[in-house]
Amino acid sequence: MLMLQYLILLSAVVLVIWLFLPAKPAIQKRLTQPKLNALFEALLYRGANSATLGIFTRDERLRLRFVKYVRRKEQSGFECEISADEWVHVDILSILDGMKTRGVRFSMTSDRSLHIDFEQNVAKAMAVVELMFTQLSGVQLFDDCLARLDENVLPLDVPRLTGVTRPGT
């Protein structure tokens, strides 16, 4: 009987460790629209505070980095900062016009960067990725780009840690 209790306790400890053990970052090489959407949802629903999703070209010349935030239980989402220095080949007015056309709210920082708080809007984040890579830079998003979720994305939904509950759960 004592051995059975020990095995049950050990199993419970292993399960808890496995649930909260961060996943290793993996580079997604063959991006598709559904896969990119799933990566954004993983960041939103399974990402702990400061988890990141990076989307970049194969030569890493162009990149966007989305960062998850959890400020309070009811206020969490993800944001992105677009540096004018990294996207020097693109006219800043083209970026601003594209953002306004898509209804994306942004603010300019003192170092000429755009700060975008997407809150929990995956569709707007997808629109910004398409704008920056495909329309303004001429990059084939699904052929020339890679994506990477970092280790702060949990293997399961844990609303207590992520600050977000997946709709319908």
Residue pairs with C-beta under 8 A, 6 or more apart in sequence:
18 155
19 154
19 155
19 156
19 158
20 154
20 158
21 155
22 48
22 151
22 152
22 153
22 154
23 149
23 151
23 153
23 154
23 155
24 151
25 148
25 149
25 150
25 151
26 148
26 149
27 146
27 147
27 148
28 35
28 39
28 146
28 147
28 148
28 149
29 146
30 142
31 141
31 142
31 145
31 146
31 147
32 142
33 126
33 142
35 147
36 55
36 126
36 129
36 141
36 147
37 122
37 126
39 53
39 147
39 149
40 53
40 66
40 78
40 122
40 125
40 126
41 122
42 53
42 149
42 153
43 51
43 52
43 53
43 66
43 68
43 78
43 149
43 153
44 68
44 77
44 78
44 120
44 122
44 162
44 164
45 157
45 162
45 164
45 166
46 153
46 154
46 155
46 156
46 157
46 158
46 162
47 53
47 68
47 78
47 149
47 152
47 153
47 154
47 162
48 68
48 70
48 152
48 153
48 154
48 161
48 162
49 68
49 69
49 70
49 152
49 163
50 67
50 68
50 69
50 152
51 67
51 68
51 149
51 150
51 152
51 153
52 65
52 66
52 67
52 68
52 149
52 150
52 152
53 65
53 66
53 78
53 147
53 148
53 149
53 150
54 63
54 64
54 65
54 66
54 147
54 148
54 150
55 63
55 64
55 65
55 66
55 129
55 133
55 145
55 146
55 147
56 62
56 63
56 64
56 145
56 146
56 147
56 148
57 63
57 133
57 139
57 144
57 145
57 146
58 144
58 145
58 146
62 86
62 87
62 132
62 133
62 137
62 139
63 86
64 80
64 82
64 128
64 129
64 132
64 133
65 80
65 81
66 78
66 79
66 80
66 118
66 125
67 78
67 79
67 80
68 76
68 77
68 78
68 152
68 162
69 76
69 77
69 78
69 79
70 76
70 161
70 162
70 163
71 163
72 163
73 163
74 163
75 163
76 120
76 162
76 163
76 164
77 117
77 118
77 119
77 120
77 121
77 164
78 118
78 120
78 125
79 115
79 116
79 117
79 118
80 115
80 116
80 118
80 125
80 128
81 109
81 113
81 114
81 115
81 116
82 95
82 113
82 114
82 116
82 132
83 111
83 112
83 113
84 92
84 111
84 112
84 113
84 114
85 112
87 95
87 132
87 136
87 137
89 137
90 132
90 136
90 137
92 112
94 136
95 114
95 131
95 132
95 136
96 106
96 114
98 131
98 135
98 136
99 106
99 114
99 116
99 128
99 131
102 124
102 127
102 128
102 131
103 124
104 116
104 118
104 124
104 127
104 128
105 116
105 117
106 114
106 115
106 116
107 114
107 115
108 114
108 115
109 115
116 128
118 124
118 125
118 128
120 164
129 141
130 141
133 139
133 141
133 144
133 145
134 140
134 141
139 145
154 161
154 162
157 165
157 166
157 169
159 165
